[in-house]
Amino acid sequence: MKQRAVWALTIAVGLFLLSGILVPAAGQASLAGSYRVAGQNANGSTYAGTVQIIRSGDVYLMSWTIGGQTHTGIAIVDGSTLSSSWAIRGSSTHGIVVYRIEGSRLVGRWAQTGSTRLGRETLTRVK
């Protein structure tokens, strides 16, 4: 009887863990770090820079450095997607970016105020 109770408890705990209640979403724990960014603006011009991602509780704080400007944002993970707001310090320009989490890369599309077209960028983790 005792062995049956242990077996039932083991199965219950296993199902509980598999349900995702105790396990962070895939990729969520590994997103914090330093990245290289390479992107294309909506007008077709390209850019490059660096990105820092810091986990803070349930959210991520993001900081892009591109062409001498700093962009900052706050992000959340939902499944295999990282979504962030962003704003340029000292400017009224702001927007959103949505990334697909693909291992050590984040592949995203972004929009900003004043534009009706999307930009694209890829973040690659720095080793």
C-alpha beads as a LAMMPS data file, in Angstrom:
LAMMPS data file: protein, C-alpha beads

127 atoms
126 bonds

1 atom types
1 bond types

-500.0 500.0 xlo xhi
-500.0 500.0 ylo yhi
-500.0 500.0 zlo zhi

Masses

1 110.0

Atoms # bond

1 1 1 0.000 0.000 0.000
2 1 1 2.830 2.390 0.910
3 1 1 4.575 1.687 -2.417
4 1 1 1.335 2.454 -4.293
5 1 1 0.994 5.812 -2.485
6 1 1 4.605 6.723 -3.369
7 1 1 3.962 5.779 -7.011
8 1 1 0.778 7.883 -7.135
9 1 1 2.574 10.842 -5.572
10 1 1 5.438 10.487 -8.062
11 1 1 3.006 10.534 -10.986
12 1 1 1.122 13.534 -9.552
13 1 1 4.336 15.536 -9.081
14 1 1 5.499 14.608 -12.586
15 1 1 2.229 15.763 -14.139
16 1 1 2.359 18.948 -12.094
17 1 1 5.876 19.704 -13.360
18 1 1 4.964 18.872 -16.947
19 1 1 2.010 21.254 -16.781
20 1 1 4.477 24.149 -16.639
21 1 1 3.284 25.472 -13.299
22 1 1 6.713 25.104 -11.665
23 1 1 8.861 25.203 -14.810
24 1 1 9.654 28.559 -16.469
25 1 1 8.600 28.996 -20.093
26 1 1 11.097 27.649 -22.628
27 1 1 14.011 30.038 -23.057
28 1 1 12.791 32.364 -20.324
29 1 1 15.594 31.695 -17.860
30 1 1 18.297 31.964 -20.510
31 1 1 17.451 35.306 -22.175
32 1 1 19.435 37.566 -19.838
33 1 1 22.799 38.522 -21.286
34 1 1 24.682 40.497 -23.925
35 1 1 23.756 40.436 -27.607
36 1 1 24.870 41.863 -30.940
37 1 1 22.052 43.469 -32.918
38 1 1 21.863 43.696 -36.707
39 1 1 18.795 45.242 -38.252
40 1 1 17.073 46.956 -41.111
41 1 1 15.005 50.123 -40.748
42 1 1 11.645 50.420 -42.495
43 1 1 13.335 52.548 -45.220
44 1 1 15.828 49.752 -46.004
45 1 1 18.914 51.227 -44.294
46 1 1 20.807 48.916 -41.957
47 1 1 22.191 49.304 -38.446
48 1 1 24.232 47.402 -35.878
49 1 1 24.941 47.711 -32.169
50 1 1 24.673 45.943 -28.854
51 1 1 21.824 44.944 -26.540
52 1 1 21.792 44.119 -22.832
53 1 1 18.923 42.071 -21.398
54 1 1 18.475 41.869 -17.619
55 1 1 15.852 39.725 -15.892
56 1 1 13.947 41.508 -13.137
57 1 1 11.291 39.292 -11.603
58 1 1 8.718 38.369 -14.256
59 1 1 9.954 40.972 -16.761
60 1 1 13.116 41.795 -18.682
61 1 1 14.776 45.200 -18.899
62 1 1 16.341 45.871 -22.301
63 1 1 18.909 48.435 -23.384
64 1 1 19.987 48.851 -27.030
65 1 1 23.033 50.955 -28.007
66 1 1 22.838 51.804 -31.712
67 1 1 24.676 54.615 -33.465
68 1 1 25.505 56.395 -30.215
69 1 1 21.854 56.410 -29.080
70 1 1 20.461 54.421 -26.171
71 1 1 17.044 52.814 -26.440
72 1 1 15.451 51.318 -23.322
73 1 1 12.461 49.035 -22.871
74 1 1 10.590 46.600 -20.690
75 1 1 9.753 43.137 -22.023
76 1 1 7.740 40.016 -21.270
77 1 1 7.996 36.428 -22.472
78 1 1 4.948 34.505 -23.671
79 1 1 5.832 31.030 -24.866
80 1 1 8.496 31.400 -27.560
81 1 1 7.968 35.163 -27.981
82 1 1 9.709 38.107 -26.295
83 1 1 7.783 41.394 -26.663
84 1 1 9.205 44.760 -25.606
85 1 1 8.365 48.410 -25.582
86 1 1 11.244 50.775 -26.417
87 1 1 12.032 54.467 -26.344
88 1 1 15.035 56.570 -27.301
89 1 1 16.402 58.582 -24.384
90 1 1 15.832 62.300 -24.851
91 1 1 13.407 61.772 -27.748
92 1 1 9.681 61.361 -28.257
93 1 1 10.354 58.332 -30.515
94 1 1 9.096 55.058 -29.099
95 1 1 7.753 51.735 -30.319
96 1 1 7.406 48.000 -29.851
97 1 1 9.402 44.940 -30.927
98 1 1 8.330 41.297 -30.983
99 1 1 11.005 38.587 -31.164
100 1 1 10.783 34.862 -31.878
101 1 1 13.088 33.050 -29.461
102 1 1 15.310 30.760 -31.555
103 1 1 17.921 29.324 -29.198
104 1 1 20.717 31.900 -28.838
105 1 1 19.068 34.257 -31.355
106 1 1 16.064 36.527 -31.106
107 1 1 14.506 37.340 -34.490
108 1 1 12.216 40.346 -34.411
109 1 1 10.027 42.850 -36.170
110 1 1 9.480 46.331 -34.783
111 1 1 7.328 49.409 -35.261
112 1 1 7.788 52.991 -34.128
113 1 1 5.690 56.099 -33.834
114 1 1 5.393 58.087 -37.058
115 1 1 5.868 55.081 -39.372
116 1 1 3.428 52.658 -40.970
117 1 1 6.105 50.125 -41.992
118 1 1 8.001 47.523 -39.986
119 1 1 11.716 47.202 -39.312
120 1 1 13.516 43.927 -38.666
121 1 1 16.357 42.938 -36.386
122 1 1 18.173 39.909 -35.071
123 1 1 19.850 39.695 -31.670
124 1 1 22.644 37.139 -31.383
125 1 1 24.002 36.207 -27.956
126 1 1 27.635 37.197 -27.460
127 1 1 29.701 34.201 -26.339

Bonds

1 1 1 2
2 1 2 3
3 1 3 4
4 1 4 5
5 1 5 6
6 1 6 7
7 1 7 8
8 1 8 9
9 1 9 10
10 1 10 11
11 1 11 12
12 1 12 13
13 1 13 14
14 1 14 15
15 1 15 16
16 1 16 17
17 1 17 18
18 1 18 19
19 1 19 20
20 1 20 21
21 1 21 22
22 1 22 23
23 1 23 24
24 1 24 25
25 1 25 26
26 1 26 27
27 1 27 28
28 1 28 29
29 1 29 30
30 1 30 31
31 1 31 32
32 1 32 33
33 1 33 34
34 1 34 35
35 1 35 36
36 1 36 37
37 1 37 38
38 1 38 39
39 1 39 40
40 1 40 41
41 1 41 42
42 1 42 43
43 1 43 44
44 1 44 45
45 1 45 46
46 1 46 47
47 1 47 48
48 1 48 49
49 1 49 50
50 1 50 51
51 1 51 52
52 1 52 53
53 1 53 54
54 1 54 55
55 1 55 56
56 1 56 57
57 1 57 58
58 1 58 59
59 1 59 60
60 1 60 61
61 1 61 62
62 1 62 63
63 1 63 64
64 1 64 65
65 1 65 66
66 1 66 67
67 1 67 68
68 1 68 69
69 1 69 70
70 1 70 71
71 1 71 72
72 1 72 73
73 1 73 74
74 1 74 75
75 1 75 76
76 1 76 77
77 1 77 78
78 1 78 79
79 1 79 80
80 1 80 81
81 1 81 82
82 1 82 83
83 1 83 84
84 1 84 85
85 1 85 86
86 1 86 87
87 1 87 88
88 1 88 89
89 1 89 90
90 1 90 91
91 1 91 92
92 1 92 93
93 1 93 94
94 1 94 95
95 1 95 96
96 1 96 97
97 1 97 98
98 1 98 99
99 1 99 100
100 1 100 101
101 1 101 102
102 1 102 103
103 1 103 104
104 1 104 105
105 1 105 106
106 1 106 107
107 1 107 108
108 1 108 109
109 1 109 110
110 1 110 111
111 1 111 112
112 1 112 113
113 1 113 114
114 1 114 115
115 1 115 116
116 1 116 117
117 1 117 118
118 1 118 119
119 1 119 120
120 1 120 121
121 1 121 122
122 1 122 123
123 1 123 124
124 1 124 125
125 1 125 126
126 1 126 127
